[in-house]
């Protein structure tokens, strides 16, 4: 019924021997084991509660975004003073500010560490190259990258598997209503920060943008709950945030701040959350996320101003991808629409192809990673060695190019760690264009390939080698057990073919080659991630040039349209691959031909509780089912003239609340309803917000089993209900938009002897894959629709 374990098989046999033999032949994998005979079913609606979170298999539950309107909540709501309401509002804004502030500080520290570690490593390597000690330089380069990768991988594999990868798919799932265990813990945050520094400094083809988004969400979650689980602050004010709804809003602020910290794009960060990660949105949340990103932007600006005077070692330009073209004159005419359209089409095709191949690679990596920790480490180190060999060795294939006499000797050739026109192995007066792109940090590589007013700096063969290498590295680096982001590899790939197209256009266009590189990066990001509005604003804030806006919009719209015609976005593919039960915004067309009543028919019988229930029954239900919510029904005195009594639905009670009641031993000697004051003496709404504890940990004596418990004060009397004749498509839209965990199905006709509840729908029941498994004929109609 709700988040069941599909592997659990009931052990009871049918009372009839013959029926028992039939049940041996065909057992229902989701039968409820409450002393009921097994029903022979041809179809069952099954679900898998396991999914990949980071690089760890975890048991998945749903979140309670719905307000639980029981008697305790209503009393607390009525008794709140104006001061308490102001405290709540003030704390929301304070936490939004702290999320932005801390995300900005941590992002600066990550950039500071990466630029210094990678910078001093590259300076040492360049020193050996200047002395023509190439093999020593190679050993230093490869060895330091190997150690940094090992450091990051060991942290992820041994201490926080959930810190591996970008974390954005899991954030999307969380904001959609899926509880992703250990995803936002203190250990995950520390490993994400330190591991990201190690992985990016190691020169791997990955960015810190995805990890920064995850870092922002971890900070938001920890602030909202008062710190790590074992050392939580029990501050009175923080009790307001001990619920899934407010934590969801804070994590949305964290995601926005992370994007702002990665790209210095406050408005782009807000739009990223709105367009890409958030399922549920409202105007008040828009203001708070904007406040968080504005705070982050101010912090970054302050640190960059401070560091620009050389106070931060090698961290000078900010270490952030910042491509300021405000001083570049951009002129284009009608004919430039043709190459811009071509960039959009190429971005859509290559983006969808990248998604397809990456899906296959991630499946392969999943099989390797399942073999154990050693295999995860070996895979990461193999990718590191291959990357180091390519980055160091391939520039030797490039020809040396004579410096432009118009450039000063300090500019060309360049023997520093960053900048264009790297000398590498060339004589004085010459530079190696491929070394300029490869033997540098990823952020500097982006700056170099985006550089304007440098026509003819790069050879076509060098850019082709760069493009091919980063296509390979982009596919094989993502998925290893280190914190990694997808933004930067895609930007590097896209900018390569964008610049190539700009070189091919030559004198036929007025647009600079560097601007073609920007458009190429935007097209591939849109073709792979399928973002448009947020990406457009991020690139606008990056380039600081409004004149480029119309071209960027055209490119993004074309590449997204082309990409959508082939496959879903990369994040949707990863969500499906990890098994996270994400509910899409648009139901499948065939869902309109199926009613929720038909879904209830292929589920085990609904398990209900009475308003005043025997303790033994409650304990039995909790121990023998894995459901997280139970309808509460109670008998109604029949009107005069009617003999048959009827039952009515009182509401829905959560498993967590039942466990709290049993844990506190709130039992009655006789079957009766309690008074309000009796409940408030023992319970507060803060107690009900706690999710810790399992029924197996609670000891109940035999005498207590015979006692009673009044469930009325803990029951949500206003659950969302639908009539059994409603289509699954309509129910799914309601379920997703309201952010439900349980949806009760009521019978179309109320009559004596008819149960007031037909069934309960959960997230897993509304997933297309699970429905098609129970109704195979719908898969055929789906195929016919696809054919038309």
C-alpha positions in Angstrom: 0.0 0.0 0.0 2.6 2.6 1.1 6.3 2.3 0.7 6.2 -1.5 1.1 9.1 -3.9 1.0 8.5 -5.9 -2.2 10.7 -8.7 -1.1 8.6 -9.4 2.0 6.3 -12.4 1.5 3.6 -13.2 4.0 4.2 -16.4 5.9 0.7 -17.2 6.8 -1.0 -20.0 5.0 -4.6 -20.1 3.8 -7.1 -21.8 6.2 -8.1 -24.0 3.4 -5.6 -26.7 2.5 -6.4 -26.6 -1.2 -6.1 -22.8 -1.3 -2.8 -23.1 0.5 -1.5 -25.3 -2.3 -2.6 -22.7 -4.8 -0.9 -20.0 -2.8 2.4 -22.0 -2.8 2.2 -21.8 -6.6 1.6 -18.0 -6.8 2.3 -15.8 -3.8 1.5 -12.2 -3.7 4.8 -10.3 -3.0 3.0 -7.4 -1.3 0.4 -9.3 0.8 -0.2 -7.8 4.2 0.5 -10.3 6.9 -2.3 -9.4 9.3 -3.7 -12.9 9.7 -5.5 -12.7 6.4 -5.5 -15.5 3.8 -3.3 -14.8 0.8 -5.4 -13.6 -2.1 -4.5 -15.1 -5.5 -3.7 -12.1 -7.7 -2.7 -11.9 -11.3 -1.6 -8.4 -11.0 0.0 -6.5 -8.1 1.2 -2.9 -7.9 4.8 -3.3 -6.7 7.5 -0.9 -5.8 11.2 -0.9 -4.9 12.1 1.1 -1.8 15.8 1.0 -2.6 17.7 3.7 -4.6 21.2 5.0 -5.1 21.9 8.2 -3.0 25.3 9.5 -4.1 27.3 6.2 -4.3 25.3 4.4 -1.6 22.3 2.2 -1.8 19.7 3.5 0.7 16.1 2.7 1.8 13.9 5.5 0.4 10.9 7.0 2.1 8.7 10.0 1.2 8.6 13.4 3.0 5.6 14.9 4.8 5.2 18.2 3.0 1.5 18.3 3.9 0.5 20.1 7.0 -0.7 17.5 9.5 -3.9 19.1 10.9 -4.4 17.1 14.1 -5.8 18.4 17.4 -2.4 19.2 18.8 -1.4 21.3 15.7 -4.7 23.2 15.7 -4.3 24.0 19.4 -0.7 25.3 18.9 -1.7 27.3 15.8 -4.6 29.0 17.7 -2.4 29.7 20.8 0.5 31.4 18.9 1.0 35.0 19.9 2.0 37.8 17.6 5.5 37.7 19.1 5.9 34.0 18.2 4.7 34.7 14.6 7.3 37.5 14.3 9.9 35.2 15.7 9.1 32.7 13.0 9.3 35.2 10.2 12.5 36.8 11.5 14.1 33.4 11.9 13.2 32.5 8.3 15.0 35.6 6.9 17.9 35.2 9.3 18.5 31.6 8.2 18.2 32.6 4.5 20.9 35.2 5.2 23.2 32.7 7.0 22.8 30.2 4.2 23.9 32.8 1.7 26.7 34.1 3.9 28.2 30.6 4.7 27.8 29.4 1.1 29.8 32.4 -0.1 32.5 32.0 2.5 32.9 28.2 1.8 32.9 28.8 -2.0 35.7 31.4 -1.6 37.7 29.0 0.5 37.2 26.2 -2.0 38.4 28.5 -4.9 41.3 29.8 -2.8 42.5 26.2 -2.0 42.0 25.0 -5.6 43.8 27.9 -7.2 46.8 27.7 -4.8 47.2 23.9 -4.8 46.8 23.6 -8.6 48.8 26.8 -9.2 51.9 25.8 -7.2 51.7 22.3 -8.8 51.7 23.8 -12.3 54.5 26.3 -11.5 56.7 23.4 -10.4 55.9 21.5 -13.5 56.6 24.5 -15.8 59.9 25.0 -13.9 61.0 21.4 -14.9 59.8 22.0 -18.5 61.8 25.2 -18.8 64.9 23.1 -17.8 63.8 20.5 -20.4 63.4 17.9 -17.7 60.2 16.7 -19.3 60.1 13.2 -17.6 60.6 14.7 -14.1 57.8 17.2 -14.9 55.6 14.3 -16.0 56.3 12.4 -12.8 55.5 15.4 -10.6 52.3 16.2 -12.5 51.0 12.7 -12.6 52.1 11.8 -9.0 50.5 14.9 -7.5 47.3 14.4 -9.4 47.3 10.7 -8.3 47.7 11.6 -4.6 45.0 14.3 -4.8 42.5 12.0 -6.5 43.3 9.2 -4.0 42.7 11.7 -1.1 39.3 12.7 -2.6 38.2 9.1 -3.4 39.2 7.7 0.0 37.1 10.3 1.7 34.1 9.6 -0.5 34.4 5.8 -0.4 35.2 5.4 3.3 33.5 8.3 5.1 30.6 9.7 3.0 29.5 7.8 -0.1 26.6 10.3 -0.5 29.2 13.0 -1.3 30.1 11.4 -4.6 28.8 13.0 -7.8 27.2 16.4 -8.2 24.3 15.8 -5.7 21.9 17.8 -7.9 19.7 14.8 -8.9 19.3 13.9 -5.2 18.4 17.5 -4.4 15.8 17.5 -7.2 14.3 14.3 -5.7 14.3 15.8 -2.1 12.5 18.9 -3.3 10.1 16.6 -5.2 9.2 14.8 -1.9 11.7 11.9 -1.7 13.7 11.6 1.6 17.3 11.0 0.6 19.0 9.6 3.7 22.4 11.1 4.9 22.4 13.4 1.9 22.6 16.6 3.9 24.6 15.5 6.9 27.7 17.1 8.5 30.0 14.3 7.2 28.6 14.7 3.7 29.3 18.5 3.9 32.9 18.1 5.0 33.7 15.4 2.5 32.0 17.4 -0.3 34.1 20.5 0.5 37.5 18.8 1.0 36.9 16.1 -1.7 35.9 18.8 -4.2 39.1 20.7 -3.5 41.2 17.5 -4.1 39.3 16.3 -7.2 39.4 19.8 -9.0 43.0 20.4 -8.0 43.9 17.0 -9.5 43.1 18.3 -12.9 40.2 15.9 -13.4 37.6 16.9 -16.0 35.0 18.0 -13.5 33.8 21.2 -11.9 33.0 22.4 -8.5 29.7 23.9 -9.6 27.5 20.8 -8.8 29.3 20.2 -5.4 28.8 23.9 -4.5 25.0 23.5 -5.0 25.1 20.4 -2.8 27.2 22.3 -0.2 24.7 25.1 -0.1 21.9 22.6 0.5 23.9 20.8 3.3 24.5 24.2 5.0 20.8 25.0 4.8 19.7 21.7 6.1 22.1 21.7 9.1 21.1 25.3 10.0 17.4 24.4 9.9 17.7 21.4 12.2 20.2 23.1 14.5 23.3 21.1 13.6 24.3 17.5 13.0 22.0 14.8 14.3 24.2 13.8 17.3 24.9 17.4 18.4 21.7 19.3 17.6 20.9 22.6 19.3 17.6 22.4 21.1 17.0 26.1 20.9 13.3 27.0 21.3 13.2 29.2 18.2 14.5 26.4 16.0 11.4 24.2 16.9 9.5 26.1 14.2 11.7 24.5 11.5 11.4 20.9 12.7 9.3 20.0 9.8 9.8 19.0 6.2 8.0 22.0 4.6 10.3 24.7 6.1 13.4 22.5 5.6 12.4 22.3 1.9 12.3 26.1 1.6 15.7 26.4 3.2 17.3 23.8 1.0 15.9 25.7 -2.0 17.7 28.8 -0.8 20.9 26.7 -0.4 20.7 25.4 -4.0 20.2 29.0 -5.3 23.2 30.2 -3.3 25.3 27.3 -4.6 24.7 28.3 -8.2 25.4 31.9 -7.3 28.7 31.0 -5.7 29.7 28.9 -8.7 29.0 31.5 -11.4 28.7 34.8 -9.5 25.1 34.9 -10.9 22.6 35.8 -8.1 19.6 36.0 -10.5 20.7 32.9 -12.4 20.8 31.1 -9.1 17.2 31.9 -8.2 16.0 30.9 -11.7 18.1 27.7 -11.6 16.1 26.6 -8.5 12.8 27.7 -10.0 13.4 26.0 -13.4 15.6 22.9 -12.6 15.4 21.7 -9.0 12.3 23.0 -7.2 9.0 21.2 -7.6 7.0 23.5 -5.4 7.3 27.3 -5.6 5.6 30.4 -4.3 6.4 34.2 -4.4 7.5 34.4 -0.7 10.2 31.8 -1.5 11.3 33.8 -4.5 12.1 36.7 -2.2 14.0 34.6 0.3 16.1 32.8 -2.3 17.0 36.1 -3.9 18.0 37.5 -0.5 20.3 34.4 0.0 21.9 34.8 -3.5 22.4 38.5 -3.0 24.2 37.8 0.2 26.4 35.2 -1.5 27.2 37.6 -4.3 28.3 40.4 -1.9 30.5 38.0 0.0 32.2 36.8 -3.2 32.7 40.4 -4.4 34.3 41.4 -1.1 36.7 38.5 -1.1 37.7 39.0 -4.7 38.4 42.7 -4.0 40.5 41.7 -1.0 42.4 39.0 -3.0 43.0 41.1 -6.1 45.8 42.9 -4.3 47.8 39.7 -3.9 46.7 38.8 -0.3 45.6 35.3 -1.2 48.6 33.7 -2.8 47.8 32.6 -6.3 44.1 33.4 -6.0 43.9 36.6 -7.9 41.1 36.7 -10.5 38.8 34.9 -8.1 39.2 31.5 -9.5 35.6 31.7 -10.6 34.5 31.4 -14.2 34.1 35.0 -15.0 34.2 36.0 -18.7 33.8 39.8 -18.8 33.1 41.0 -22.4 31.6 44.3 -21.5 34.4 46.1 -23.2 34.0 44.0 -26.5 32.0 45.6 -29.3 29.6 43.0 -30.5 28.2 43.6 -34.0 26.2 41.1 -35.9 23.8 41.2 -38.9 21.1 39.0 -40.3 23.4 36.4 -41.9 24.9 35.6 -38.5 21.6 33.9 -37.6 22.7 30.9 -39.8 25.9 30.0 -37.9 24.1 30.7 -34.6 21.2 28.4 -35.6 23.8 25.7 -36.6 25.4 26.0 -33.2 22.0 25.4 -31.6 21.4 22.3 -33.7 24.8 20.9 -33.0 24.4 21.6 -29.3 21.0 19.7 -29.2 22.3 16.7 -31.2 25.7 16.5 -29.3 23.9 17.1 -25.9 21.4 14.3 -26.4 24.2 12.0 -27.7 26.3 12.9 -24.7 23.3 12.0 -22.4 22.9 8.6 -24.2 26.5 7.6 -24.0 26.9 8.8 -20.4 23.9 6.7 -19.4 25.7 3.6 -20.8 28.9 4.5 -19.0 27.2 5.1 -15.7 25.5 1.7 -16.0 29.0 0.2 -16.5 30.5 2.1 -13.6 27.6 1.0 -11.4 28.4 -2.6 -12.0 32.1 -1.9 -11.2 31.3 0.0 -8.1 29.1 -2.7 -6.7 32.1 -5.0 -6.4 33.4 -3.1 -3.4 35.5 -0.2 -2.1 38.7 -1.3 -3.7 37.1 -1.3 -7.2 35.7 2.2 -6.6 39.2 3.5 -5.7 40.9 1.7 -8.6 38.4 3.1 -11.1 39.0 6.7 -9.8 42.8 6.3 -9.9 42.7 4.8 -13.4 40.8 7.8 -14.7 43.2 10.1 -12.9 46.3 8.5 -14.5 44.7 8.5 -18.0 43.8 12.2 -17.5 47.3 13.2 -16.4 48.9 11.3 -19.3 46.7 13.0 -21.8 47.0 16.6 -20.3 50.7 16.4 -20.2 51.5 14.3 -23.3 49.1 15.7 -26.0 50.6 19.3 -26.0 53.8 17.7 -27.4 51.8 16.8 -30.6 51.0 20.5 -31.2 53.2 22.7 -33.4 54.9 25.8 -31.9 53.4 29.0 -33.2 55.3 32.3 -33.6 54.1 35.1 -31.3 52.4 38.1 -32.9 54.9 40.9 -33.0 52.2 43.3 -31.7 52.2 41.4 -28.4 54.8 42.2 -25.8 57.3 39.6 -24.5 55.5 39.5 -21.1 52.3 38.4 -22.8 53.7 36.0 -25.5 55.2 33.6 -24.7 53.8 33.1 -21.3 55.7 31.0 -18.7 53.3 31.5 -15.8 50.6 29.1 -14.5 47.7 30.9 -16.2 46.9 33.1 -19.2 47.1 32.6 -22.9 50.2 31.8 -25.2 51.9 29.2 -23.0 55.5 28.6 -24.0 55.6 25.0 -22.8 58.3 23.2 -24.9 58.7 25.9 -27.5 61.7 28.2 -28.0 61.6 31.9 -27.1 59.2 33.9 -29.3 56.9 30.9 -29.8 54.0 29.4 -27.9 52.1 26.1 -27.7 48.4 26.6 -28.2 47.3 23.2 -26.9 49.3 23.6 -23.7 47.5 26.9 -23.2 44.2 24.8 -23.0 45.4 21.6 -21.3 48.2 22.4 -18.9 46.2 24.7 -16.7 43.2 24.7 -14.3 39.7 24.1 -15.7 38.7 27.6 -14.9 41.7 29.1 -16.7 41.0 26.8 -19.7 37.5 28.3 -19.9 39.0 31.8 -19.8 41.6 31.0 -22.4 39.1 29.4 -24.9 36.6 32.3 -24.3 39.3 34.9 -24.9 38.3 37.6 -27.3 40.4 39.7 -29.8 42.8 36.7 -30.2 42.0 35.5 -33.7 44.3 32.8 -35.0 45.6 32.0 -31.5 44.5 28.3 -31.8 45.0 25.9 -34.7 42.1 23.8 -36.0 43.9 20.6 -35.2 44.6 21.7 -31.6 40.9 22.6 -31.0 39.9 19.2 -32.5 42.3 17.3 -30.2 41.0 19.4 -27.3 37.3 18.7 -28.2 37.9 14.9 -28.7 39.9 14.7 -25.4 37.3 16.4 -23.3 34.5 14.4 -24.9 36.2 11.2 -23.7 37.2 12.7 -20.3 33.7 14.1 -19.8 32.2 10.7 -20.3 34.6 8.7 -18.2 35.3 11.1 -15.4 31.7 11.6 -14.3 30.6 8.6 -12.2 33.8 8.0 -10.3 33.7 8.1 -6.5 34.7 11.8 -6.0 32.6 15.0 -5.8 32.1 16.1 -9.4 30.1 18.6 -11.3 28.8 18.4 -14.9 28.7 22.1 -15.7 32.4 22.6 -16.5 33.1 19.5 -18.7 30.1 20.5 -20.8 31.2 24.2 -21.0 34.7 23.0 -22.2 33.3 20.7 -24.8 30.8 23.2 -26.1 33.2 26.1 -26.3 35.6 24.0 -28.4 33.2 23.3 -31.2 31.8 26.9 -30.9 35.3 28.3 -31.4 35.9 25.9 -34.3 32.7 27.1 -36.0 33.8 30.8 -35.4 37.2 30.0 -37.1 35.4 28.3 -40.0 33.2 31.4 -40.6 36.3 33.6 -40.8 35.6 36.8 -42.6 31.9 35.9 -43.2 31.0 37.0 -39.7 31.5 40.0 -37.5 31.2 38.0 -34.2 34.4 37.3 -32.3 35.7 33.7 -32.1 35.6 33.9 -28.3 31.9 34.8 -28.4 31.2 31.8 -30.7 32.9 29.7 -27.9 30.4 31.2 -25.4 27.5 30.4 -27.6 28.8 26.8 -28.1 29.1 26.3 -24.4 25.6 27.5 -23.9 24.2 25.3 -26.7 25.7 22.1 -25.3 24.6 22.9 -21.7 21.0 23.4 -23.0 21.2 20.3 -25.2 22.3 18.2 -22.3 20.6 19.7 -19.2 17.6 21.2 -21.0 17.7 24.5 -19.1 16.8 27.7 -20.9 15.8 30.8 -18.9 18.2 30.2 -15.9 21.1 29.3 -18.3 20.4 32.4 -20.4 20.6 34.6 -17.3 23.7 32.8 -15.9 25.5 33.4 -19.2 24.3 37.0 -19.3 25.8 37.6 -15.8 29.0 35.7 -16.7 29.6 37.7 -19.9 28.3 41.0 -18.5 27.1 41.9 -22.0 23.4 42.5 -22.9 24.1 42.7 -26.6 24.9 39.0 -26.7 21.5 38.2 -25.1 19.3 37.7 -28.3 21.9 35.3 -29.8 22.1 33.3 -26.5 18.3 33.0 -26.4 18.1 31.7 -29.9 20.9 29.1 -29.3 19.3 27.9 -26.1 15.8 27.5 -27.5 17.0 25.6 -30.6 19.3 23.3 -28.7 16.7 22.4 -26.1 14.1 21.7 -28.8 16.5 19.5 -30.7 17.6 17.7 -27.5 14.1 17.1 -26.3 13.2 15.2 -29.5 15.8 12.5 -28.7 15.9 11.9 -24.9 15.3 13.4 -21.5 17.7 15.7 -19.7 20.9 14.3 -18.1 19.5 14.9 -14.5 16.3 12.9 -15.4 18.4 10.1 -16.8 20.5 10.0 -13.6 17.4 10.1 -11.4 16.0 7.1 -13.3 19.3 5.3 -13.1 19.6 5.8 -9.4 16.0 4.5 -8.9 14.8 7.7 -7.1 11.0 7.8 -7.3 10.8 11.3 -9.0 7.3 12.4 -10.1 7.3 14.2 -13.4 5.2 17.3 -14.0 3.3 15.8 -16.9 1.5 12.5 -16.6 1.6 10.0 -19.4 -1.3 10.2 -21.9 -2.4 6.6 -21.1 -2.9 7.5 -17.4 -6.2 9.2 -18.4 -7.6 5.7 -19.3 -7.0 4.4 -15.8 -8.9 5.3 -12.6 -7.4 5.4 -9.1 -10.1 2.8 -8.1 -8.5 0.3 -10.6 -5.1 1.0 -9.0 -6.6 0.3 -5.6 -7.8 -3.1 -6.9 -4.3 -4.3 -7.6 -3.0 -3.3 -4.2 -3.3 -5.3 -1.0 -6.4 -4.5 1.1 -6.1 -1.2 3.0 -5.1 -1.5 6.7 -7.4 0.7 8.9 -7.4 1.5 12.6 -10.3 2.5 14.8 -10.4 5.9 16.6 -10.0 4.2 19.9 -7.8 1.1 19.2 -6.5 -1.8 21.3 -2.7 -1.5 21.9 -2.1 -5.0 20.7 -3.7 -4.2 17.3 -1.6 -1.0 16.9 1.6 -2.9 17.7 0.7 -5.8 15.4 0.0 -3.3 12.5 3.3 -1.5 13.1 5.3 -4.7 13.2 3.7 -6.6 10.3 3.5 -3.8 7.8 5.9 -1.2 6.3 3.2 1.4 5.7 3.8 4.9 6.9 0.2 6.0 7.2 -3.1 4.4 8.2 -6.7 5.6 7.7 -8.6 5.9 11.0 -12.2 4.9 10.8 -14.9 4.8 13.5 -18.4 3.5 13.8 -21.4 5.8 13.4 -24.7 5.2 15.3 -27.3 4.4 12.6 -30.3 6.6 12.2 -33.7 5.5 13.5 -35.1 2.7 11.5 -31.7 1.3 10.3 -30.3 -1.7 11.9 -26.9 -1.9 10.1 -24.2 0.4 11.6 -21.9 2.3 9.2 -18.4 3.5 9.5 -17.0 6.9 8.5 -13.5 8.1 7.8 -12.0 10.2 10.7 -8.6 10.9 9.0 -5.1 9.6 8.6 -2.4 8.8 11.2 1.3 8.5 10.5 3.5 5.6 11.6 5.9 8.1 13.4 3.0 9.4 15.5 1.9 5.9 16.4 5.4 5.0 17.5 5.6 8.1 19.7 2.3 7.2 21.4 3.4 3.6 22.1 6.9 4.9 23.2 5.3 7.3 25.8 2.9 4.5 27.0 -0.1 6.8 26.6 -2.6 4.0 27.3 -6.2 3.8 28.7 -7.7 1.2 30.9 -11.1 1.4 29.1 -12.3 2.2 25.6 -13.0 5.9 25.7 -12.2 9.2 24.0 -9.8 11.5 25.9 -10.2 15.1 26.8 -8.0 17.8 25.2 -6.2 18.6 28.4 -5.2 15.0 28.9 -3.4 14.9 25.6 -1.7 18.3 26.0 -0.3 17.2 29.4 1.8 14.5 27.7 2.3 15.6 24.1 3.1 18.8 22.2 3.4 19.3 18.5 7.2 19.4 18.9 7.1 15.8 20.1 5.2 14.8 17.0 7.7 16.4 14.7 10.4 13.9 15.8 10.9 11.0 13.4 13.4 8.9 15.4 12.4 5.5 16.8 11.2 2.2 15.6 8.5 -0.1 17.0 11.1 -2.8 17.5 12.9 -0.6 20.0 9.8 -0.2 22.2 9.0 -2.9 24.8 5.3 -3.4 25.5 4.2 -5.8 28.3 1.3 -8.3 28.0 -0.9 -6.3 30.3 -0.3 -3.1 28.3 -1.3 -5.0 25.1 -4.8 -5.4 26.5 -5.2 -1.7 27.1 -6.5 1.0 24.7 -5.1 4.1 23.0 -7.1 7.1 21.7 -5.9 8.0 18.2 -8.2 10.9 17.6 -5.9 13.7 18.9 -3.0 12.5 16.6 -5.1 12.0 13.5 -4.9 14.4 10.5 -8.6 15.1 10.1 -8.2 16.8 6.8 -6.3 14.5 4.5 -6.4 14.9 0.8 -9.0 12.5 -0.7 -10.1 11.6 -4.2 -13.0 9.6 -5.5 -12.3 6.2 -7.0 -13.5 7.3 -10.4 -10.8 10.0 -10.8 -8.2 9.3 -13.5 -4.7 8.5 -12.5 -3.4 11.5 -14.5 -5.5 13.9 -12.5 -4.6 12.3 -9.2 -0.9 12.5 -10.1 -1.0 16.2 -10.9 -2.8 16.9 -7.5 -0.3 14.6 -5.6 2.7 16.4 -7.1 1.5 19.9 -6.9 0.4 19.8 -3.3 3.4 17.8 -2.2 1.6 14.8 -0.7 2.8 11.6 0.9 -0.5 9.8 1.1 -3.7 10.2 -0.9 -6.9 8.5 0.3 -9.3 6.9 -2.3 -13.0 7.1 -1.3 -15.8 5.0 -2.7 -18.1 6.7 -5.2 -21.2 5.5 -3.3 -21.5 5.5 0.5 -23.6 2.7 1.9 -24.0 0.5 4.9 -21.4 -2.2 4.9 -19.2 -0.4 2.4 -15.7 0.6 3.7 -15.3 4.4 3.8 -11.8 4.0 2.3 -11.0 2.1 -0.9 -7.3 2.4 -0.7 -4.3 4.7 -0.2 -2.1 6.0 -3.0 1.6 6.8 -2.5 4.4 8.1 -4.7 5.4 4.7 -5.8 1.9 3.8 -6.9 1.8 6.7 -9.3 5.1 6.0 -11.1 4.6 5.0 -14.7 7.0 2.1 -14.5 5.2 0.5 -11.5 1.7 1.0 -13.1 2.9 -0.6 -16.4 4.2 -3.6 -14.5 0.7 -4.2 -13.0 -1.2 -3.3 -16.2 0.9 -4.8 -19.1 -1.8 -4.0 -21.7 -1.2 -0.2 -21.1 2.4 -0.7 -22.3 1.0 -1.9 -25.7 -1.3 1.1 -26.0 1.6 3.3 -25.1 3.6 1.8 -27.9 0.8 2.5 -30.3 0.6 6.1 -29.2 4.4 6.4 -29.8 3.9 4.9 -33.3 1.4 7.5 -34.2 
